[in-house]
């Protein structure tokens, strides 16, 4: 069965610190996608990244980077030099093959960046 | 190009009333997904629809909940005889096609409060 685990319920750091959010997933499929979404206090879902199971290259986008490791079924997200505006709940999600593309979400990690 | 629209953004219902949540997909999208986010939890898949068809309703509660996506007009998620436990944020997502390569785009959500 598909499952996404975000073991860190809450993280609190001081501004400018680096922070890594962990995501571990379970799937039986060899073809799947992994996602990260940000949910700021306003409540909407902001898409951050989508990676397919065949592309294990790490990705960097500004202060954000993602480390995908199939060997450990992990897709971790690092924010470098964190800022107060990064404070939000972050969700990792998985979708796998065979037609319907429903997303399975983790429980989320609430990140608080203190000034 | 307008994004996914959901209305109302906030809905208050008394126990026993009916709630109707609407979702207008992005232009050109014929696939709609509904997710529910209970307080302090991640999103849970409810139902996946194409125009005039329910493709996957494995996440829908068996009673009181129904969904439709008519040939014309928005998708509707209907909750009959609401109870306090239905209080949640309901997100709709749309995609242009079926399958893993088809990205889902989320709406801003409808916050349902049952008093």
Interface residues (C-beta under 8 A of the other chain):
Chain A: X31 X32 X33 X37 X43 X44 X45 X47 X50 X52 X91 X93 X95 X96 X97 X99 X100 X101 X102 X103 X104 X105 X106 X107 X108
Chain B: X31 X33 X35 X41 X42 X43 X44 X45 X48 X55 X56 X59 X89 X91 X93 X95 X98 X99 X100 X102 X103 X104 X105 X106 X108 X109 X111
